[in-house]
């Protein structure tokens, strides 16, 4: 997986930090606007 290539910490800890920093809810809303879904 790309997020675990650098080797700093466990892969699960890296996934948690990526999820925290990714702002998934904003991206979901943006995708809905692009797809014109309410």
For each residue, the residues with C-beta under 8 A, 3 or more apart:
1: 4 5 11
2: 5
3: 11 14 15 18
4: 1 7 11 14
5: 1 2
6:
7: 4
8: 14
9: 13 14
10: 13 14
11: 1 3 4 14 15
12: 15 16
13: 9 10 16 17
14: 3 4 8 9 10 11 17 18
15: 3 11 12 18 19
16: 12 13 19 20
17: 13 14 20 21
18: 3 14 15 21 22
19: 15 16 22 24
20: 16 17
21: 17 18
22: 18 19 27
23: 26 27
24: 19 27 28
25: 28 29
26: 23 29 30
27: 22 23 24 30 31
28: 24 25 31 32
29: 25 26 32 33
30: 26 27 33 34
31: 27 28 34 35
32: 28 29 35 36 37 38
33: 29 30 36
34: 30 31
35: 31 32
36: 32 33
37: 32
38: 32
